[in-house]
């Protein structure tokens, strides 16, 4: 509520849009990069963009960084 958003549910929509994009692209990237490397990159990306999102200066930046967090977290699961 700090930013007094006009559309407060936009944050959830940005997260889910990022998760869908990430989930759809992980399969192809795993074939190119390898599963373990992609898993490590996704963990790193979620950590970095979560920290950046936590320090966002405005509502627009927060939505963008939450979407980027979702993209990196979309296919984040450990393959065996």
FIGUMAR-171455 format. One record per residue (C-alpha): residue number from 1; residue in one letter; chain; x, y, z. Coordinates in steps of 0.1 Angstrom, whole numbers, plus 5000, padded with zeros to 4 digits. Each point is the difference from the previous one (the first is absolute). Example, Ala and Ser with C-alpha at 12.3 -4.5 7.8 and 13.67 -1.06 7.14 Angstrom:
{k = 1; r = a; c = A; c1 = 5123; c2 = 4955; c3 = 5078};
{k = 2; r = s; c = A; c1 = 5014; c2 = 5034; c3 = 4993};
This chain:
{k = 1; r = x; c = A; c1 = 5000; c2 = 5000; c3 = 5000};
{k = 2; r = x; c = A; c1 = 5031; c2 = 5022; c3 = 5001};
{k = 3; r = x; c = A; c1 = 4997; c2 = 5008; c3 = 4963};
{k = 4; r = x; c = A; c1 = 4962; c2 = 5005; c3 = 5002};
{k = 5; r = x; c = A; c1 = 4994; c2 = 4979; c3 = 4969};
{k = 6; r = x; c = A; c1 = 4971; c2 = 5006; c3 = 4976};
{k = 7; r = x; c = A; c1 = 4998; c2 = 4963; c3 = 4992};
{k = 8; r = x; c = A; c1 = 5012; c2 = 4980; c3 = 5030};
{k = 9; r = x; c = A; c1 = 4994; c2 = 4966; c3 = 4984};
{k = 10; r = x; c = A; c1 = 5024; c2 = 5008; c3 = 4972};
{k = 11; r = x; c = A; c1 = 5028; c2 = 4987; c3 = 5022};
{k = 12; r = x; c = A; c1 = 4986; c2 = 4965; c3 = 5000};
{k = 13; r = x; c = A; c1 = 4993; c2 = 5002; c3 = 4963};
{k = 14; r = x; c = A; c1 = 5036; c2 = 5010; c3 = 4994};
{k = 15; r = x; c = A; c1 = 5012; c2 = 4970; c3 = 5020};
{k = 16; r = x; c = A; c1 = 4978; c2 = 4975; c3 = 4983};
{k = 17; r = x; c = A; c1 = 5009; c2 = 5014; c3 = 4966};
{k = 18; r = x; c = A; c1 = 5037; c2 = 4995; c3 = 5008};
{k = 19; r = x; c = A; c1 = 4993; c2 = 4965; c3 = 5013};
{k = 20; r = x; c = A; c1 = 4983; c2 = 4990; c3 = 4968};
{k = 21; r = x; c = A; c1 = 5027; c2 = 5014; c3 = 4978};
{k = 22; r = x; c = A; c1 = 5027; c2 = 4983; c3 = 5021};
{k = 23; r = x; c = A; c1 = 4982; c2 = 4966; c3 = 5000};
{k = 24; r = x; c = A; c1 = 4996; c2 = 5001; c3 = 4963};
{k = 25; r = x; c = A; c1 = 5036; c2 = 5008; c3 = 4993};
{k = 26; r = x; c = A; c1 = 5018; c2 = 4978; c3 = 5025};
{k = 27; r = x; c = A; c1 = 4997; c2 = 4968; c3 = 4979};
{k = 28; r = x; c = A; c1 = 5018; c2 = 5015; c3 = 4970};
{k = 29; r = x; c = A; c1 = 5026; c2 = 5017; c3 = 5021};
{k = 30; r = x; c = A; c1 = 5007; c2 = 4968; c3 = 5019};
{k = 31; r = x; c = A; c1 = 5008; c2 = 4983; c3 = 4967};
{k = 32; r = x; c = A; c1 = 5024; c2 = 5028; c3 = 4992};
{k = 33; r = x; c = A; c1 = 5017; c2 = 5007; c3 = 5033};
{k = 34; r = x; c = A; c1 = 4995; c2 = 4968; c3 = 5019};
{k = 35; r = x; c = A; c1 = 4977; c2 = 4993; c3 = 5029};
{k = 36; r = x; c = A; c1 = 5023; c2 = 5006; c3 = 5029};
{k = 37; r = x; c = A; c1 = 5014; c2 = 5033; c3 = 4986};
{k = 38; r = x; c = A; c1 = 4965; c2 = 5012; c3 = 4992};
{k = 39; r = x; c = A; c1 = 4989; c2 = 4992; c3 = 5035};
{k = 40; r = x; c = A; c1 = 5029; c2 = 5019; c3 = 5015};
{k = 41; r = x; c = A; c1 = 4994; c2 = 5030; c3 = 4977};
{k = 42; r = x; c = A; c1 = 4963; c2 = 5000; c3 = 5010};
{k = 43; r = x; c = A; c1 = 5008; c2 = 4999; c3 = 5037};
{k = 44; r = x; c = A; c1 = 5024; c2 = 5029; c3 = 4996};
{k = 45; r = x; c = A; c1 = 4976; c2 = 5020; c3 = 4979};
{k = 46; r = x; c = A; c1 = 4972; c2 = 4996; c3 = 5025};
{k = 47; r = x; c = A; c1 = 5023; c2 = 5011; c3 = 5028};
{k = 48; r = x; c = A; c1 = 5013; c2 = 5030; c3 = 4982};
{k = 49; r = x; c = A; c1 = 4967; c2 = 5013; c3 = 4986};
{k = 50; r = x; c = A; c1 = 4982; c2 = 4994; c3 = 5033};
{k = 51; r = x; c = A; c1 = 5026; c2 = 5022; c3 = 5018};
{k = 52; r = x; c = A; c1 = 4996; c2 = 5027; c3 = 4972};
{k = 53; r = x; c = A; c1 = 4962; c2 = 4998; c3 = 5002};
{k = 54; r = x; c = A; c1 = 5002; c2 = 5005; c3 = 5038};
{k = 55; r = x; c = A; c1 = 5018; c2 = 5033; c3 = 4995};
{k = 56; r = x; c = A; c1 = 4978; c2 = 5013; c3 = 4971};
{k = 57; r = x; c = A; c1 = 4996; c2 = 5037; c3 = 4999};
{k = 58; r = x; c = A; c1 = 4965; c2 = 5000; c3 = 4984};
{k = 59; r = x; c = A; c1 = 4971; c2 = 4979; c3 = 4991};
{k = 60; r = x; c = A; c1 = 5010; c2 = 4995; c3 = 4963};
{k = 61; r = x; c = A; c1 = 5035; c2 = 4988; c3 = 5009};
{k = 62; r = x; c = A; c1 = 4985; c2 = 4976; c3 = 5027};
{k = 63; r = x; c = A; c1 = 4978; c2 = 4984; c3 = 4974};
{k = 64; r = x; c = A; c1 = 5028; c2 = 4996; c3 = 4975};
{k = 65; r = x; c = A; c1 = 5024; c2 = 4984; c3 = 5025};
{k = 66; r = x; c = A; c1 = 4972; c2 = 4977; c3 = 5014};
{k = 67; r = x; c = A; c1 = 4994; c2 = 4989; c3 = 4964};
{k = 68; r = x; c = A; c1 = 5037; c2 = 4993; c3 = 4995};
{k = 69; r = x; c = A; c1 = 5000; c2 = 4980; c3 = 5033};
{k = 70; r = x; c = A; c1 = 4971; c2 = 4980; c3 = 4986};
{k = 71; r = x; c = A; c1 = 5018; c2 = 4993; c3 = 4967};
{k = 72; r = x; c = A; c1 = 5031; c2 = 4986; c3 = 5018};
{k = 73; r = x; c = A; c1 = 4978; c2 = 4981; c3 = 5025};
{k = 74; r = x; c = A; c1 = 4976; c2 = 4986; c3 = 4974};
{k = 75; r = x; c = A; c1 = 5019; c2 = 4968; c3 = 4993};
{k = 76; r = x; c = A; c1 = 5019; c2 = 4999; c3 = 5032};
{k = 77; r = x; c = A; c1 = 4998; c2 = 4964; c3 = 5012};
{k = 78; r = x; c = A; c1 = 5027; c2 = 4975; c3 = 5006};
{k = 79; r = x; c = A; c1 = 5002; c2 = 4972; c3 = 4975};
{k = 80; r = x; c = A; c1 = 5013; c2 = 4966; c3 = 5010};
